[in-house]
Amino acid sequence: MIDIPDELIATQTEFNGEAGRAFVAALPGRAEEFLGRWGLRLDDRPAMYGMCALVLPVTADDGTPAVLKLQLLDEENAGEAAALQVWDGAGAARLLRDDAETGTILLERLSSDRQLSSTTSRSAVLVIAELLSRLTAAPAPPGMRRLADIAARMLEETPRAVRELRDPAERRLLEDCAAAVREVAAEPGDRLLHWDLHYENVLAADREPWLAIDPKPLAGDPGFELLPALVNRFDATEVRWRFDAMTEVLGLDRARARAWTLGRVLQNCLWEIEDGDGLEREHVEMFRLLRDW
């Protein structure tokens, strides 16, 4: 028997509707299936979860501690196993088994009780920068979703989104972000990106001090990776330091990194508009800071 957290049920219902409810209903059977298929037994530890997945601490027949990740397969996580195979434990949790049909994966167990968020902000930013420099060193494997397509879709959606905004300053924000993306869209890059490397997606480990988890991979320019570390524990006085430190560690061209970071701001703003929400303060402030550099 497994316990399914109420928060996971709520988020799946809110964001995925009937598909989310079906996913939650199928979780007990799916867990039982993969525990048996892969020779695993549940540990007496609490399950972990995010918006999209339930993660069960398990032990393999050979005594290896691991976690079984059960998730609703979608565009963002469809390439997770392929990315983890490329990285092979270098900077990220090691993939042990995977099932392409359901997106179920078995991963090495990290220290879930010690996240990067427990460290000071500047130290955390440098850890993320070092991890990204390793993760983005490899070209993306064939079939990975592409930043080129994401950028094209954002530019196509921007005019409609602008019309939905009443505030002229917010309209200019979207238009200026789109203009920055147009400057770099012809060279979208081919590196393997994590896309979602914020503090909670970095855990301590025995074999390395810190490792990344939960990639939403795509092929593109590493400059598109910076925003999560810039807005985590947002402090406008620290943004310039963080940006300079990350671009230096990753060896990025600052102008291109700025343009792709504005692209990431645009992506988030388009989502907020689609959801009927106002633009988040951090994204507006990030735009203003980057615009003035």
LINGI-V25287 format. One record per backbone hydrogen bond with DSSP energy under -1.0 kcal/mol. CO is the residue of the C=O (numbers start at 0). NH is the residue of the N-H. E is the energy in kcal/mol with one decimal. If there is no record, write none. Layout:
BEGIN
co={CO/CO}
nh={NH/NH}
e={E/E}
END
This chain:
BEGIN
co={4/5/6/7/8/9/10/11/12/15/16/17/18/19/20/21/25/26/27/28/29/30/31/32/33/34/38/40/42/47/51/52/53/54/55/56/57/58/59/63/64/65/66/67/68/69/73/76/78/79/80/81/82/83/86/88/90/93/96/98/103/104/105/105/106/109/110/113/114/115/119/120/121/122/123/124/125/126/127/128/129/130/131/133/137/140/144/145/146/147/148/149/150/151/152/153/156/157/158/161/166/167/168/169/170/171/172/173/174/175/176/177/178/180/180/183/187/189/190/192/193/195/197/198/200/201/202/203/210/211/217/218/219/220/221/225/226/227/230/234/237/238/239/240/241/242/243/244/245/246/252/253/254/255/256/257/258/259/260/261/262/263/264/265/266/267/268/269/270/271/272/279/280/281/282/283/284/285/286/287/289}
nh={8/9/10/11/12/13/14/15/16/18/20/21/22/23/24/25/29/30/31/32/33/34/35/36/37/39/60/58/44/54/71/49/69/47/67/42/65/40/62/59/108/57/106/55/104/53/77/79/82/83/84/85/86/87/89/90/211/107/105/102/98/68/95/96/66/111/113/203/117/118/123/124/125/126/127/128/129/130/131/132/133/134/135/136/191/143/218/149/150/151/152/153/154/155/156/157/160/161/162/164/170/171/172/173/174/175/176/177/178/179/180/181/182/183/184/186/220/139/219/217/215/197/200/201/212/115/210/110/202/92/192/146/190/223/224/229/230/231/233/237/241/242/243/244/245/246/247/248/249/251/256/257/258/259/260/261/262/263/264/265/266/267/268/269/270/271/272/273/274/276/275/283/284/285/286/287/288/289/290/291/292}
e={-1.8/-2.5/-2.5/-2.4/-2.1/-2.5/-2.7/-2.0/-1.0/-1.2/-2.3/-2.4/-2.2/-2.4/-2.3/-1.8/-2.6/-2.9/-2.2/-2.3/-2.3/-2.3/-1.9/-2.8/-2.1/-3.0/-1.1/-2.1/-1.9/-3.5/-1.3/-1.7/-3.0/-3.0/-2.8/-2.4/-2.7/-1.8/-2.2/-2.7/-1.1/-2.5/-2.6/-2.8/-1.8/-2.6/-1.3/-1.8/-2.4/-2.5/-2.1/-1.7/-2.4/-2.3/-2.3/-1.3/-2.1/-2.2/-2.7/-2.1/-2.5/-3.0/-3.4/-1.4/-2.3/-1.4/-2.0/-2.0/-1.9/-2.1/-2.5/-2.5/-2.0/-2.1/-2.5/-2.5/-2.4/-2.5/-2.9/-2.1/-1.2/-2.9/-2.6/-1.1/-2.7/-1.3/-2.7/-1.8/-3.2/-2.0/-2.2/-2.4/-2.4/-1.8/-2.0/-1.7/-2.1/-2.8/-1.7/-1.3/-2.1/-2.3/-1.8/-2.1/-2.4/-3.0/-2.4/-2.5/-2.1/-2.0/-2.1/-2.2/-1.2/-1.1/-1.7/-1.9/-1.1/-2.7/-2.5/-1.0/-2.6/-1.6/-1.7/-1.4/-2.4/-2.1/-2.5/-2.9/-2.5/-2.5/-3.0/-3.2/-1.6/-2.3/-2.1/-1.2/-2.0/-1.9/-1.1/-2.1/-2.6/-2.9/-2.6/-2.7/-2.7/-2.6/-1.9/-2.4/-2.6/-2.4/-2.7/-2.6/-2.1/-2.6/-2.1/-2.3/-1.6/-1.7/-2.2/-2.5/-2.3/-2.2/-2.5/-2.6/-1.8/-2.3/-2.4/-2.4/-2.1/-2.6/-1.3/-2.0/-2.8/-2.5/-2.1/-2.0/-2.4/-2.7/-2.8/-1.3/-1.3}
END
